[in-house]
Amino acid sequence: ILRFTNQIAANETAIPIDMCIAAMQAIGRTPASFDPIDLKLGITGRQDDGDLFWAVEPDDLVKFFEQRMKGRINSGQYRHISVFGFAPMPLLMKLGQLLPDIHDVEIFTRHREPEPSWTWRDGVSEMGSRLMEGAPNGKTVALKLSISDRISDDRVMSAIPDVPLSIWEIIRSNPRPD
């Protein structure tokens, strides 16, 4: 079990080990150890709304990941990794980049409804996404992924100022946090 946590805004995050085990057992897996590999960042009190956070945390994640995981996957020490992450989305994406794609890795996500759980629900995904094309005249393309909520064009333009943008969007039919 690999658990990665980092505070989200002013909220601390945690992933109880019993919820990890229950989620694994629901898909027929049993942990090799009840002592998880923990990658806990953000303990310095920095919040994810500042430049210092984003200048430091991704590099800290890479260093911490390498310290805890280096050589253990390729050596066969870890034959399967069940990953549980509860952190700002860009850091979760960075973790995904660090995970090997040729080994047995299972990603679990936290579900809010109908009650908090890490166990996958039965049934078909309700995502129902569609693509909204951007203006054809922009020299730079920005892609919005409106999965958990809508993202305004103003927010994108403020992040990439003074550049003619073509803003494309992949939108879920009913964006919501779960």
Disulfide bonds with the S-S distance in Angstrom:
none
